[in-house]
Amino acid sequence: MSAVLGLSGGYHDAAAALFVDGALVAAIHEERLSRVKHDPGLPFRAARACLDLAGLRAADLERVTFYEDPYAKLERVLVHGLRGLPGGWRSLARGLEVQLGQKLFVLDRIAGQLGVDRRRVGFVRHHESHAASAFFASPFERAAVLTIDGVGEWTTTALWMGDGERLTQRSHLELPHSLGLLYAGITAWLGFPINGGEHRVMGLAAHGRPTRRAALDRLATLHPDGAFTVDAAAFDHFRDLTRGFGPGVEALLGPARPPGRPWDLSDPADRDRADVAASVQQLTEDAVLGLAHAAHAATGCEALCLAGGVALNCVAVSRLAAEGPFREVFVQPAAGDAGGAWGAGALAAVEAGDGRPAPLTHARWGRPVDPARAAALASALGLPARRVDDPAREAARRLSQGQVVALCAGRAEWGPRALGQRSLLAPATDPAMPDHLNRVVKLREPFRPFAPAVLASHASAHFDGAPDHLTPFMTTTRRVRDPTALPAITHVDGTARLQTVTAPAAPTLHATLSALHAAGGPPLALLTSLNGPGEPIVDSAADALAFLVERPVPALLVGDLLITRPGGGPP
């Protein structure tokens, strides 16, 4: 038996992925267990949970692989910090303190914490991890691979050629020329958190117009060969890579928006900021398209795989799939830094001679939920609970009556998006539902949209285009054919970030949507993640009960156990 473990962490979205004899057996985000959103630590809880799911001990691991080179990262922090002197002393000192105190000896820490022989612990480069997570998880035997994020060691963007079990880097861009950091800088200027607020910018962009594009074009230049350059001085990267933006951004766009201030899109100032969001979104899409055309010309491939944080921009991916030169596009569900754990593990498995892992066809790679534990907790809390013969039919019945239903089924999802394993479901036909969920349940900005889950066999009747490699993992958007019929899941621009559902990929969700259809309704529902503001997605039965107690949701299904709140609708 050959067991290899891939790990990511030390910055944000720590995760672990375990492969046995070349096959993925578990992949878990550390945040799901630590309950710290975007947990930046090392994923020791997730690693042990992966081993437990496989019935293994750390001593059984042939190899543990970290997703980046800690020595090259120290070099980048040192060199980049020195370029920012004399004004960047504090930033340099802070960066060196973190690197020398926590991150340089990360491999030794991993060996010590897990109890693994240090000689079995190694690393691969950050963007190589991303590339492996994109290509080896795809169904393609040969493909171009683009990795686009903030920064790894030095690299911010890279083109790779994937062929069977081989990955070869063709070209790359380095810091400060980073599309991910550009988008993050505008995210911070808009008052949203970096590495957690970029998706809010994407949602806000649909409410604006790209009227500020000329200003942004002074911050970033797109070149005919697909490359781009970023004005590092404007973003103050040399002095402080964590702040996101510098005086140059405010000189062009105006004062930054204070974090935490409620949004009001009837306010001219907030409408202007929506225009900035639309402008940076358009710039990002244009940059990704330029990179894709260059990748197609360089490789001659008809398939493209994407990874890195920018690959989670589903609007850009949608435009790439529609307008780009590739016939097929794939983005795995955990395309950001968490996915680096998957890529590092897959590379180790291939190097060990175990062969390339099977393509990802579903996201159910986390821990299973325990209905018995949920029953005990419900009893202790005095919440009504009973077993139901058909959980999917029960969920569909409540959805048909206009209720919101929390659903915990089987193993938790891999990736930042709930895909039916730890999800909130609601009727897609209720125009008041988005406001209710945003204002009362999710407690988030009013402009945030909600996604639909639809039976794959019926997707084309409700959304433009047929299901493809992107739709099962919610990594693209599609135009809604009749927005008036599905107001709860149609964004202001007439699109939706849909999930196409099959029985093998999400059995309970598929059965629920099938039951809705059998009852005469559309075979789809509004689907959003089962979590409150600032919280990771629910993982365990205890997490699910905590959510039910704190949020005004009528019913929770944990496996075949139905738990209701007092006054939460029909029994």
N, C-alpha and C positions, 0 to 999 in steps of 0.2 A: 504494500500500500504506500502511495505517495501523497502526503498532505502538505499543502503550502498555504500560507496565510498572507494576504495583502493588507496593508494598513495605510491609512492617510490620517493626518492630524497635525497639530501644532500651529495652525492658523485659523481655520474655520471648517466646519462640516467634517469632523473626524468620523471615520468609518472603518469597518473590517469586512473582509470577504475571504471565505475559506473554499479551497478547491481540493477535492480528493480524487486521485487518479485522473486529473484533468477535468473533472466535472464540478461545476459550482454546486455547493451544498447549502451555503448560507451567506447572506450579505446584510449587514445591520449598521445603521447610523448610531453613533455614540449618543447623540442627543435623545434618542428614543428611550434610552435607559437612564441617562443622567438627568433627564428632564431640563437640560440647559439648551435653549434654542441655538442652533448652529454651533454646538459645543466645539471650542477650539483646542481642547486638550488632546491627549493621546487616547486611542480607543480601547482601553484595556477591558472595560465592561463588555463592549461589543465583541472583542476578540474571544473572551471567555464564553460569551453566549453562543457564538458560532461553533466553538469547540463542543459545547454541551449539546447543541443540536445534532452534531455529527457523532456524539458518543466518544469523543477523543480527549486526550490530555495534551498539554503543551509539549510534553516530551515526545509525542508522536509526530510533531511537525518536522518535516525534512528541511523546510526553509521558511523564513519570515522575511517579507520584502516591504520596505518603506517606499513611499511614492515620490520621493525627491531626494536630491543629493544635499545633505546638510552642510558639507564643506564648501560646495559651490555657492550655496545660499549665504553662508557667512562672508565669502568673498564679495558677493554682490552688495550686501549690507554695508560692508566696510568701504568699498570703492564708491558706491553711490553716495554714502554719507560724506565721504571726504570731498566729493564734488560740490556738496552743498555748503561747505565752510566758507566764511566764518559764521554765517547765520544759522547753520544747522547743527551746532554742537549738541543741543539737547536731544534732537532726534537721533543723531549718531550714537550718543551715549546710551540712550534708551534701547536702540536697536542692538547694539553690541551686548548690552546687559542681558537681553532676552536670548540672543543667539548663543552667547558663551555660557549663560547660566542654565538654559533650558533645552536648546535645540541642537547645539553642536554635538552633544553626546547622546542624541536621541536613540541611536542604535544600541548603545549600552543600556539605556533606560528600558528599552523594549525587552532586551534579553533578561535583565534583572527582574522586571515586573512579571514577565510571563514564565520565567524559569526555563529559558531556552539557552542552549549553548551559544555563546556570542558568535562563534564561527558560522552559525546557521542564519545569522541576521545580516541582511544586506539592503541595498537600495537600488532604485533605477531613477532616471531623470523624470522630473515632474511632467513635462509634455510627452515623454515616452509613455508614462502611465496613462495620460489622457488618450493618447493615440491607440493604445492597446484596448482601453475600455470602449472606445468607439468601434474599432475594426473587429476585434475578436468577438464582441457581443453581437455583431451584425450578421445577417444571412449571406453576406457577399464573400465570394472566394477571392475577388480582386476589386480593389476600390481605392480611390483617392481619400485621404484623411486630412481634415483640417482641425487643428487644435487652437482655440482662441480663448484667452482668459485675461486676468489682470497681469500676473507675472508668476513664473515658476522660479528657477534659479536666476536666470537672466532672460530666458525666452518668454515672449508674450504671445506669439503666433507662430505656427509651424505647419508646413505641408509635408505629408508623409505619403508613401506608397505602401499599401497593404497588399500582400500576395501570399495566400495560403497561411503559413505560420511565420511569415517574415514581415517586418516593418522597417522601412528605410526612410530616413528623413531626407527630403529634397531641398528645403529652404526654410528660413526662419527670420523673424524680426525680434529685436531685443528691446528691453527697457531703454528709454522712456516711451517708446512708441507702442502704446498699449490701448487697444480698443476697449478692453475690459475696465481699465483704470479711467479712461475717458468717461465711460458710462457711469462708473462708480462716483466720479467727481461730480457729475451733474446730479446724480442721486443724492449725494450729500448736500449739494447746493440747494436742492429742493426740500431739504429738511428730513430726508429719509435715511435710515441707517445703511451704511455700506455693508455688503455681503448679507443683505436681508431685505433691502428696500428696492432693489432693482426691478423686481416684478411689479411694484407699485408704479414706478415710472412708466413701465410698458402699458399698464392699464390706464394711467392718466393721459398718456399720449393720444389715445383715441378721442379725448375730449378737446384736444387742441388742434391747431394748424401749424405747419412747419414754417412760421413766419420769422423765426429767429435763426434760420439755417445759415444766413450770411455771417452772423456773429460766430456760430460754431465752426464755420469753415475757416475762421481765423485761428481757431484752436487746433484743428486737425485738417490735414491735406490728404486727399485720396489721389493716388497716382495711377496713370494708365496701365501700369504693369500689375496692378492689384495690391501693391504695397501702400502703406500710409505712414505719415509722420505726425507726431503729436507735439505741441508746444509744451515741453516739460516745465518751463519756467512759469507758465500761466497756472499750471496745476501744483506748482511748488513741490514736485516729486523729490527734488534733491534735498529739501529741508525736512519734509514730513510726508511720507508715503501713506500714512494712516488717515490724515485729515481729508484727503480727497481732492481739494481744490485750494487755489491760492488767490492772491489779490487780482491776478490777471483775469480770472474767470469773473469775479465781481465787477471788474472794470468794464467788461464787455456786456454782462448780463444784468448787472445790478446787484444789490445786497442779497445775500443768501436768505432763504426763508427759515424762520426759527423752527427747530424741531418740535413736534408735538402740538403745534397750533392747529385747531380744527380747520378743515378745508371748506371753502364756500366758492363754488365755481360761478356764482353770480357776481362775485367780487372781481373787478377788473384786474387786480394784482394777481389773483389766483388764476384767472383766465390766461394772463400773460405767462405764468409759470407752466400752465398746461401747454401753451405754445412752445415753450422751451423743451418740455418733455417730448412733444411731437417732433421737434427739430432734431434732438439727439437720437430719437428712434429712427427717423428717416436716414440720418447720417450713418447709423449703425447698419441698417439694412443695405444701404449703398455700399458700405465697406465690405460686408459679408458677400454681397454679389460680386464685387470686384475680385475678392480672394477666390471665389468659386470659379470664375471664368479663367483666372490664372491657373488654378489647380487643374481644370479640365484641359487646358492647352498643354500643360506640362506633363500630364500623366496619360491622357487619352482614354481615361476610364469613363464608364457610363454610370458608375455608382459613386456616391460620396457619403462618408461618415463624418460626423461632427462631434466634438467634445470640448470641454472647457466651459467656464461659466457663461460665456456668450452664447453657447449652443442651447442654453435654457431660454433664450429669447425666442419664444415660439412664433411671434409675429414675423421676426426676421427669417426664421426657418421656413415659415409658410410662404413668404415672398420668394425665397430661394428655390423652394420646390416648384413654385408656379412659373418663375421667370428665369431661373438659372439654367445652365447648360447640361445638367445631369438628369438622366432618366429616373434614377432612384436615389432617395436620400434617407439616411438613418441617423437617429439620435437616441442613444440608450437612456433609460429613465433617470439615472443619476449622473448626468453629464458633467456636473461640477466637481469640486474637489473630493467629495465623498466617492465619486466614481473612480478616482485615482487609486483607491484601495482595490477595486475590482481589476483595474488594469495592471497594477503591480503584481497581484496574485496570478493573473492570467499569464503574464510574462514569465513569472517563476515557474508556472506549470509547464509552459512550452519549453523553457530551458531545461527543465528536469526530464524532458522526453515524454511527457504525458499527453502531448498533442494539444491542439487548439480546442478550447471549450466550445460547447454547443451554443448556438445563437440564443440570445435572450428572447423568449416568447411570452413571458409574464414577469410580474414584479413581486411575486409572493416568495420572498427569500428571508423574511425576518422570523421573529418568534411567534408561535401560535398563541392565540388567546385561550383562556381557561374558563369555560362557562361555570364550572363548579366553584371556582374562586369568586366569580361574579355573583353567584347565588348566595354564598356565605356573606359577602360584603353587603348585598342588598338586604339580607335579613338583619344584619347588624345595624343598618341605617334605617330600617323600618320602611323600605320601599317595596311596593308590590312586585312580585316576580313569579313567573310561571313558565313551564316548558310549553313550547308550541310544536305541533307536528310538522308544520311547513313554514319555516322562518321567512322564506322569500314571499310566499303568498301573504303572510301577515304584514310584511313591509309594504307590499303592493296595495293591500287593503287600506292601510293608513295613508299612504301617498294619495290614493284615489279620493280620500276624504279631506285632502288638503293639509295633512299633517307633515311635520318634519320628523324624520326618523334617523337616529344614530345607528350605524351598522358596524359591528366588529365581527369579522369572519375569518377564521383560519389564521394563516401567517401574515405578518405585517408587510407593508410595501417596502420595496427598495427604491429610493429616490425621494425627491422633495414633494411629490404630488400624491395625494390619496387617489387610489384607483379601485376603490370598492371593498378594500379590506378593513380600513379604518376611516370611514366616510360618513358625512352627513348627506342624506338624501332629502329632496323636497320636490314638489310638483313644478315642472318646467312651464306650466301654462298659467301660473298665477303671477300677474304683473306686480303685485305688492310684495312678493317673496324676497327679491333682492334687498329692498330697503329694510324689511324685517330682519333678515339674516345679518346684514351689515350693521344695523343699528342696535339690535337687541341681543343677537346670539354671538356673532363674531367680534363685535365692537371694533370696527375698522372703518376706514375712509369710505364715504358714500359712493365714490366713483369706481370702486373695485367690482369687477364683473364676476360672474359665476359660470362654471363650465357644465356642459351636459355629458352624461354617459348614455350611449345609444347602442342598441343591438347592431353589431357589424352588418348583419344581413339586411337591415333597414336603413342604414346610415345615408345612402344616396337619395332616399326619398325626402330627407329632411335637411341635408347639407350638400353643398356642391362637391362633386368629385367622389371617387370610390375610396374605400379604406385602403391604406397603404402601410408602409413600415413605420410611419410617424404616428398615426392615429391611435394605436393601442396604448401608447404611453403619454398621451396629451402633450406631445412635443410640437404641435402645429395648430394652426387655426384654419377654419373653413367658413365660408359664407353660409348663413342660414337662409334656406329657401323661402320660408314664410315667417318672418320675424314676429308678425302679429299673433301667430298661433303659439309661439314659444317665447313670450316676452321675458321670462325669468332667466333665460340662458343666453339671450342675444345681447351682445355688447352694443354700445352706442354707434359703432361703425358697421353694424350688421353682421358681425362675425361671432364665432364661438370657438373656444379651445376645447375641442371635443375628444372624448375617449370612445373608441369603438370597442365593443365588448363581445367576447366569445366565451363559450362555456369552459374551455380548458384554461383560459387566462384568468377569469374571475367568476368562478362557479356560482356563488351566491348572488352576486350582482346580476349576472346573466339570467338567473332564474327569476329574480325580482322584476327585471325589465320585461321578461317574457310573460310573467303574470299580469303586469300592467297592460300589455298588449292584448292578452287573452280576455281581459275585462273590458276591452273596447277603447282603451286609451292609446296614446302614442307610446312606442316602445323605448322611451327615454325618460330621464329624470335629471333634475339639477343635482350636481354632485360637488361637494367641497370637502376639504379636509376636516377631520374630527379633532379640533383643537380650539382653544381660546386664544385671545390676543397675547402675543409674546411667548406662546407655549409651543413645544414640539408636537407633532402629531401623536395622538394616543398610541400606546403600544400594548399595555397590559390591561387586564380586567380592572385593576385598581385605578389606572388612569381613566378608563372609560366611566367608571362610577363617579370619580371626582368630577369629570366633565358634566355628567348628568345632574349632579347635585348643584353645581355652580351655574349652569346654563338652562334657560327656560325651553328645553326640548322635551316634548311629551313622552317619547319612548326610545328605549335603547334595546337593540337586539345584540346579544353576545352569543354567537353560535345559535343554538335553539332556545336560548333563555330570553324571554321578554321581560324587561323591567320598565315600569312606568312611574311617572311622577304623579302625585296627587293632583287631580284635576287635569290630567294630561290627555284627555280624550277617551274614546270608548275602550273598554277592557279587552 
